[in-house]
Amino acid sequence: MGKRSLDIVAACFGLLALLPLLAAIAIAVRATSRGPAVFAQVRLGRQGRPFRMYKFRSMVADAARRGAGVTVGGDPRVTGMGRLLRRTKLDELPQLWNVLKGDMSLVGPRPEVPEFAEMFPEQYARILNVRPGITHRATLAFRTEEQILADAQVDEPRNFYIDRVMPRKLAMYEEYLEDPLLRDIWTILETVSPWKSTRAMTAGELMLDAPIISNVPAWDEPVIARRPRVAHLPVRPAPSIAGDMDAELDEIIEAVQGVR
């Protein structure tokens, strides 16, 4: 069975088997905080094609206006229900729909927002040759990412994420380009298992390590001294059929959100 076939079978089975749980989470999110149950954000997919990635909303409705683009442990924008969803990673379940549509794969580099991807054009020119995924070895290694950013105790968590976290993730993503399908299956099993063989990274390691990517400045370098990295990523418009499917999903979401 090929990788795409495995994705389709697993996504269909997952959506059907987890439908009661998905509905329960959607109702709980709506009942405990103001705003929609599902959050959609533009990410870069294969060949730089933008798509809307879905998550259960774990933050207050106007989170984007209240803080930075990275989330640190203890972030007040995260709701009570959101903390549970983020800790258990259940907020990622709607991405099974992205897998079924073909935007994503079960295993692959995590899709990044264009703003951050454009800072590493050389790396993403290679990484974007494959579909992004729900999980990956880097996802497992950085499963406590929010706590890592909190433990770093830096004034600019966003800069620490760009200068220290992203280079490490990108190195793992590029290694994945050579991984066989068998590694995908192992990654899926490790993701759903409470026991992890992939060691979690720590803030201390990231602060002491030299940057993996040579053009990354020191993490504590003043922001004003940073040189902007300009990228020309191969961004392609999403096909119309994907837009139609997104519209259908939006109608389903609105129907679910009307139930309390």
C-alpha positions, 0 to 999 in steps of 0.5 A, spaced: 500 500 500 502 506 497 503 512 502 497 516 499 493 510 499 494 509 507 493 516 508 486 515 505 484 509 508 486 511 515 483 518 515 476 515 513 477 510 518 479 515 523 473 520 521 468 515 522 471 512 528 472 518 532 465 522 529 462 521 536 469 524 540 469 530 534 462 532 535 463 532 543 469 536 543 466 541 538 460 542 543 465 542 549 469 548 545 463 552 544 460 551 551 466 553 554 468 559 551 465 564 545 467 563 538 467 557 533 469 550 535 474 549 529 479 554 527 482 555 520 489 558 519 493 558 512 499 554 512 503 552 506 502 545 503 506 541 497 509 545 492 508 551 496 500 551 495 497 555 501 491 551 504 487 552 510 489 547 516 483 546 521 484 545 529 479 545 534 479 552 537 484 552 544 484 560 544 480 565 545 476 568 539 481 574 538 487 571 540 491 574 534 490 581 536 492 579 544 499 576 543 505 573 538 504 568 533 507 563 538 504 560 544 508 559 550 506 555 556 501 558 561 499 563 555 493 566 558 490 566 551 489 559 552 482 557 554 481 552 560 478 547 555 484 549 550 489 547 555 486 540 555 486 539 548 493 542 547 496 537 552 492 531 549 493 533 542 486 532 541 486 539 537 489 536 531 484 531 530 480 536 525 486 535 520 484 528 518 479 532 514 486 535 511 489 528 510 482 526 506 482 532 502 490 531 500 492 537 503 496 533 508 499 526 510 499 522 516 506 523 517 510 529 514 513 535 516 509 540 520 505 545 515 508 552 517 505 559 516 508 563 510 511 568 515 516 563 518 517 559 512 519 565 508 525 566 513 528 559 510 527 559 503 533 554 501 530 549 506 523 550 504 524 549 497 526 542 499 521 540 504 515 543 500 516 537 495 512 533 500 506 533 503 506 536 510 503 531 516 499 531 522 505 528 526 513 527 525 519 525 529 520 533 530 513 533 532 515 528 537 521 531 539 518 538 540 511 535 544 513 540 549 514 546 545 510 551 549 514 549 555 520 549 552 519 556 550 517 558 557 523 555 560 527 559 555 525 565 559 527 570 554 524 576 552 522 575 545 519 567 545 518 568 537 525 570 536 527 564 540 522 559 536 525 562 529 533 562 531 533 555 535 527 551 534 525 552 527 533 550 525 532 544 529 526 542 526 528 543 519 534 539 520 529 533 522 524 535 516 530 534 511 532 527 514 525 525 513 525 526 505 529 520 505 525 516 510 521 509 507 514 508 508 516 503 514 518 509 518 511 513 517 508 507 520 513 507 526 512 514 527 504 513 527 504 508 532 509 512 537 504 518 536 498 514 539 502 511 544 503 513 551 511 511 551 515 515 546 522 513 544 524 519 541 527 524 546 523 530 548 528 536 546 529 541 552 530 549 552 537 548 555 539 544 549 537 549 544 540 555 548 547 551 548 547 548 541 550 552 535 545 554 530 544 548 525 543 553 519 549 557 518 545 564 517 541 564 523 543 569 528 544 568 535 538 567 539 539 573 544 541 578 538 537 584 538 531 584 533 533 591 530 540 588 528 537 582 524 537 582 517 530 580 514 530 574 510 527 574 503 524 568 500 521 567 493 517 560 495 513 557 489 506 559 492 501 556 487 493 557 488 489 552 491 485 548 486 478 550 486 475 543 488 479 544 495 475 550 496 469 547 494 470 542 499 472 547 504 466 551 503 462 544 505 466 543 511 464 550 513 457 548 513 458 542 517 462 546 522 456 551 523 451 546 523 455 543 529 456 549 532 449 551 533 448 545 538 450 546 545 
